[in-house]
Amino acid sequence: MAERFACDPQEAGLVARELTRLHSDMQRAVPHPAASAAKTVASAPIAEALGEFVGAVTVTRNRLITSIGTAAGLFAALSEGTLELDRAFAERAMET
């Protein structure tokens, strides 16, 4: 199994940092611009449709932000785990 597994912990760490930055940027980003437009539309059916659209976009956006945060954590764990495994193998090799 070990011969099938290869990971560059520096690359995995870089991906984790980039995903973490993206996650933070998306959390701080302004909500969809159509959210305020729904309040200014004179037509009730259009305002309602726009409101439904904004609601769906908000749900999708929140799920995406959560998924990016999860992926960042997984890549960070992959990087850390790979480094720990490398250290353990190196220590074991030194013992024998």
VENPE-V160299 format. One record per helix or strand. SS is the DSSP state (a for helix, b for strand). FROM is the first residue (numbers start at 0). LEN is the number of residues. Records with the same first field share a line. If there is no record, write none. Layout:
SS=FROM-LEN, FROM-LEN
//
This chain:
a=1-3, 8-20, 33-4, 43-52
//
